[in-house]
């Protein structure tokens, strides 16, 4: 017998995305505002001039700080998506079963409500089958390049104000500044993955899609 599906509002259907998008916009704005004030203070301290807020958004200081975080997040998510294909953690809600085949491992089958690439098949389907990890890879590379560019520009702005020669991009890549910024973000992302993978073995959150049921055995792998 057919069941009546509840009609949900747009906000309810998309609340998770909208909530975190709102947080992203608010915190990005707060970062830009506080970064602008910090940069102006720093410029004054080393003999430079203050700049307007809109001008600040195009500086190396803002680009470096922003994309330094973006690239580490995209790296984290891309690696997580890709490595959970083959790696396992017994008891974790974030791991696939150690032995049983799961729905995500099955070959895609064309169906009336299947995505277009599945119906098309061939190379398009192969590309679509890996599109999530490929998207994160592209976003990571773009963000990494913009972080590098912003960090280099900011570095040379400081060199100029301190009456020191500016460095080429190749020379800047051999210095520790950019790599220190990079690795301090990467290690925090890897730690967060370890935390969610391991802690979901023993800890629970009732109602969360990222947790096993509260009464599930600790060594039950997957949700």
Beta strands, then each sheet from edge to edge (+ up, - down):
end
